[in-house]
Structure formats: structure tokens, C-alpha cells
């Protein structure tokens, strides 16, 4: 009872911090808007149309995107670390991000192969999302086919890493033959961005994200048994191959869609599960799954808030902030605890 009560307190604290950081996040930007006016805008009582547009059409979608990306990548990382029983596994070990990067590279840097006229068409915003999605789906399809043929889970991990190497090689070749403009566009996509989505795009992202989250919750029992090894899971009557497919599909939906819409966001999927385990002191996925959801959303909101330079039109790359803020936190937690919970 005491342990359960402690978890309740931690969940309440995380939820309150999440709401607080959410409000702080939408209050930051190049234009300073008083907190009272922000509340009035959220309640629909503000007559200031320009401020309404800034809060409702830019800052709110960006804050919701941060919540979706942080929680989605965090849960993806948790699933991969448990499936492969590897603390260094992240949501992108299956080559999903590499596939998305290859799709974007073909559109941006490969467009010159078709002539300059097609560059403006192919390099549009939606074409980048579609190409990243198709690239992720292609790699996912190959991984799913391989997973039905290979019984060893670690072999799937190695195959995913090999796919990453192959796609990286193709991207390097495309880079060699690309113009400065094409390289720049691909380079900026690689920074990752939370502020490029409107409400329609955010709804599509949320829909696929929600499906991935629902699928992941059906695997809680399987994830707990996998912590003790596949042989133990088999002794309890769990179909390892079927469970592996479900976990891979869930991870791919979350990581692939998030990458397609926001670009690759580094560090979050790898670190959030470790931070959550250290804070909660448990490996029970019934607790970890909602805890990672809250922790991932909270930390990415904090990182996005830090990336907002006060009274400036510039925003630092979110990838840089997630690494600079998160890595020291993980190091400090592991040194302080002196033992990794897994």
C-alpha cells in the first residue's frame, strides 16, 4: 500500500508539473503576451485578434506536438529496451528513422536528378511528410517480414542497425551529388521541429499516435514477462512471435509517424525510460507506461521552452536542447543511484 501511495503522489506531481510547463510553454515566444491575456484567449474572452492567432494557431499546436512527441518517443524507447533487453535500445533501432531520412533525402536531394522544375514541387511541406512516412513504412515492412522468419530477437536488432547503415550510405551518396540549397533543406529537416504543424496535421499525427498508444497498452503483461527472458514468457503460454510483431508495429507507428511530421528528435526515446525507472524505482510496465507518457511529455515541453530565446525571433534546434538538457540528467541519476533499474 505504501508503494502504491508513493506512485500516486508521483503521478500527481508529474501531472501538475506537466500542466504548469504547458502554460509556461505557450507563454514564451518572440512576442511577450501577459499571462492574464493568455488565460482570456484560452477561455475565449480576448478581443485581441493578433494575439489569438499567435496562441491558438501557433503556440497551442506546438505545445500539443511536444506532448505527443515526448510521450510517443518515450514509450517507443521503453518498448524497444524491454523487447531487446538492452538499455541502449531506442525507438529508432529498427531503422524506422533511417527509412524516414532516406525518403526525405530522395525528395530533397534527389530532386535535382529530375531537373530544377520538379524541385519546388517535390520539396513542399506535405511531400516531406509523405516521403518520410513511405520510407518508414518500407523499412517497417521489411522488418516485419524478417521478424516472421527470424526467431532470435537480437538478430532483428542487428538487422535494424544494418538497415540504418545502408540508408545512411545512400543518403551520403545523394548528398555528394546535391546542390547547396538541397543540402540545406535536408540539413534543417534533420534539426527536428515542433512548430511546423497546423491543427489539421496535428489531428492526423494524433490519430496514428493514439492507435500506437492503444496497441502498446495491450502488451503490458507481455512486457513484464519479457523482463525475465523469452523462455520464461513461453512457459506462461505467451506467443513470442505474435507479441514481438505487436510491439514492433506499435513502436513503428509511434516513432515513424512522429519522425515524418517533426523530423528526427534525438535522445528522448533512449533517455526517458531510464529517467522514469530511476524516479519511480520500478520495472513494472503497468506503472512505467503511464509514467513514461507523463515524463516524456514534461521533459520535451521543458526542452522546447528552453529553446525559445526570450524576446527573439530565433528558436534553437530542439535536437540540440534535448541532448544538452537530457544527457547530464541521465548521467547524474545513474551516478547518484549507482545502479541501473532494468
N, C-alpha and C positions, 0 to 999 in steps of 0.2 A: 504493500500500500504506500509506503514511503517513497519507493522508487517511482510509482505511477504519479503520485502527487508532485514529485520533482519535475517529471516530464510535463505535467500540466502547467506548472509555473513557467518552465522554459518555453513552452508553446505560446503562452500568453505574452511573455516578454518579447519574443520574436515577432508576434503579430502586432503588438503595439509599436515596436521599432519599425516594422515594415510600413505601417500607416504614417508614422512620423516622417520617415525618409521619403515616402511617396509625396507628401505635401512639400517637403523641402525641395525635392527634385523639380516639381512643377513651378516652384517659386524662383528658381535660378534661370538665368539667361542673360543675353546681351542687353535686354530691356528690363529695368527694375520695376516690378509691379508690387504694390503694397499687399501684404497678406490679407487684409480686410477686403480688398477688391477681388483677390483671388477667390476667397470664400463666396463673395457675392456672385461671381461669374459661375462658380460651380453650382450655386443654388438658383441660377437663372435670374438674378436680380440686378445685374450690372448693365447700365446703358452704354458703356464704352465698347463700341464695336471692334476697334482695332485690338484692344486687349482681349476681348472674347475670342477673336480669331487666333491670337498667339497661344492662349491657354487651351482652347478646345480643339484646335486643328493642328497644333504642333506639339506643345508640351505634354498634353494628356496622352496622345498616341505614343509618344516617345517613352513616357513613364510606364505605360502598359506593356510596350515592347520589351523594356528592360526586365519587367517581372516575368514575362513569358520566356525570354531568352535565358535569364539566370536560372529559373526553376527547371526549364526543359533540359538545358545542358547539364545541370547538376544531377538530375535524375538519370539522364543518359549515362553519365560517368559512373554513378552508383551501380547501374545495371551491368555495365561492362566490367567494372572492378570485381563484382561478385561472380559474374559468369566465368571470367578467366582467372579468378582468384589471384589477381595481380594488382598491387596497389598503384602501379604506374599506368594502368589502362585508363583511357579516357573515352569520350563518346566518338572519337574520330579514328580509333584503332582499326576499324573495319574498312577504312578507305573512303568513307562517305564524304568527308570534306574534300579529299583529294579529287573525287569524282566531280564534286561541285566546282572546284577550282579549275579543273580541266574544261568543263562546259563553258565557264565564263572566259577562260583563256582562248578557246576556239572562237567565241563570238567577238571578243575584243581584239585579240592579237592575230587571229586567223582571218579576220575580215579583209585584210589587205590582199589576201590571196584571191579574193573575188572582185577587187577593184575598190576605189575610193568611194563610189556612189553607194555601195551597199554598207559602208562603214557606219554612216549616220543612221541607217535603218536598223542594222544588227545591234548597235551599241545603245539602243534605247533601254529605259529602265526595266520594262517588263521582259524584254528579251534576255536580260541578265538573270532575272529570276527564273524564267522558263529553262534557260540553258543550264543553270546551276541545278535545278530540280531534275532535269533529264540526266545530267551527269551523275548525280547522287543515285537516281533510280537505276541507272545502268550498272553501277558498282554494286548496289544492293541486290539486284537480280543475280549477278554473278556469285556474290557471297552466299545467297540463299541456295543456289544450285550446288555450290561447293559444300555447304553445310549438310545437305542431304546425302552427300557421298562420303564425307569425312566424319569419322566417329570421334576423333581426338579434338577437343575444344581448343587446345593450344595450337593445333595446326591451322585452325581458322584464323587465330590471331596473327600467325606468321603470314598467312596468305593475304590478310588485310593490309599488313605492313608492306608486302611486296607490291600490292596494287598502288599503294601510296608512292612507292619508289618509281613505278612505271609512269604514273600520271605526272609526277614531278619531272621526269625526264622529258616527256612530251611538252610540258609547259616550258621547260628550258629551251627546247628546240624552237618553239613558237616565238619565245622572247628574242632569240638570236636574229630572227628574220623580221621583227616587228619595228614599227616606227616609234619615235619618242612619244607621240600622242597616244598610241595604243598601249605602250608600256605604262604610261602614267595612269591611264584609266584602270588597267588591271591592278596596278600598284595601290591605287586608292581604294579599290574594292577590297583588297586584302587587309586594309586597316580595320574593316568592320565598322558598321554604323547602326545606331539605334533610331536615328531621327529621320529616316527616309520614307517611312511608311505612312500612308493616309489611312482613314478608317476602313475603307474597302479592303485594302491589302492586309490590314491588321486583322480583319474578320476572317479572311482566308487562312492566315497564319494560325490564328486561334483555333479554328475548326480542326485543322490537321493536328495541331498541338494537343488539343483536347482528346482526340482519338488515341494518340500516342500515350497520353497520361492514363486513360482508362485501361488500355491494354497492359500497361506496366503494373497497375494495381492488381490485376488478375494473377500476377506472378509472385506475389509476396511470399506465399508458402514455399514455392519452388526456390526462391532466392535464399530463404533461410536454410533450407536443406542443402543447397549447393555449398554453403559455407563449410560443411563437414565433408565435402567431396562428392563426386558423381556416384561412386559405388554406394555410399550411404543413401543418396537420393533414390537410386534404383531399388534399394532394399525396401523403401517406403512405397514403391509402386509408381514412382514418377517417371513419365516418359521423357527421357533426357533430350532426345532429338526434337520432339514437339515443343518442349519448353524452351530449348535453345532457339528455335525458329521464332517463337513468340517474343522472346527478349530481343532478338536481333531486329525484328520488324518494328517493335516499339522504339528502340534506340534510333533506328534509321529514319523513322517518321519524325522524331523529335529533332535529332541533330541535322538531318538532311534538309528539312524544311526551314529550320532556323538559319542554317548557313545560306540557303538560297535567298532568303529575304533580307538578311542582315550582314552577310559576309561571315568569314571565319572569326569567331570570338575565342581568343586563346585563354588557357589557364582555368577557366571557370569549371568545365566538366571534370578536370583532373583534381582540382583542389577542394571544391565544395564538399564532396562526400567525406574527405579526410577531416576538414574543419568541423563538420557536423558530428562525425563519430567522436572526435575529441571533446566537443562541447556536451554531447548527450551521454557519452560513455556507454554506448550500447551498439550491438551489431544486429539487433532485431529490426528487420525491414518494415515491420508494421509501424515502428516508431520512426525509422530512418527516412522512409519515403516522404511522409508529410513534412518532416524536419528539414530534409534537403530542399524540398519545394520552397519553404519559407526562407531558409538560409541563402539559397541561390538567388532568389528574388531580392532579398535585402542587400546582399553584397553587390550585386550588379547595379542596383539603384544608387548605392553609395559610390561606386566607381564612376557611374555616369554623372553624379553630382560633382565629384571631384574634377571630372573632365571639362566641366563648364567654367571657363575662365571668367571671373567676375567683371562686369561692365566691359565685355569684349565681344566682338563678333566671331572670335575664334573658339573652336572646340577641339580639345586634344583627342587623338585617336583612342577609342575605347580599348583596343587591344593593349596599348602601352600601359594604360591605367590598371587594367585587370591584373597584369603581370607585376607591375611595380607595387601595387597595394596588396595583392593576394599572396605572392610568394613569401615575403617576410612574415606574414601572419602564420602561414603553414609551418615555416621553419621554427618560429617561436613556439607554436603549440607543440610540435614534435619534441623540441628540446626540453620544454617545460614538463611535458608528460613523460618523456624518456621511453615511451612505449607506444607503438602504433596499434590502435584497436582495429582489428580486421577479422 
